[in-house]
Amino acid sequence: MALEFTQEEIEKELSDKLPHGKRREVAKVSGLGESYLKRQFNPDDETASSAFRTLQVVCALDEIDANLGEAFWQSLAKFRELSQKRKSTENVHCLNAETGKLGKEISDFVSAKLTEQSYEIQMTELLEAEEQLRIVKNRLIQERIEVMKTKGNQ
């Protein structure tokens, strides 16, 4: 089996990221029932969550054809990205400052890798860089939207 984690491990971590109050908000926004969400991310429930099953499929694809697995995962990420509402400019930091932070996060990862830090530290640094890249990408998209609005109003 390609997936290196158990259903319980995955659903426990996801459950920790979705506390009761947020679960209620997610249920309201998504139209999914709160009890459905609770079952989906209950590590003690034997029924596998859709998130766990999706990870099983992606990891199997990675094992069969890494490029196909990555393309499948990127398609999921693309649908999520394109569905996100963009924040107004008051809520978003300057792109230059965020790009500087991205450079720092990438440098932190490279340093952890080259100094042979533990896998956990390397992964933490990589995930922090990935998060900062997402912030920069969102800011760049927001700037583009603002430019297009300005051109449309002229």
Secondary structure by P-SEA (a helix, b strand, c coil): ccccccaaaaaaaaaaaccaaaaaaaaaaacccaaaaaaaaccccccccaaaaaaaaaaaaaaacaaaaaaaaaaaaaaaaaabbbbcccccccaaaaaaaaaaaaaaaaaaaaacccaaaaaaaaaaaaaaaaaaaaaaaaaaaaaaaaaaac
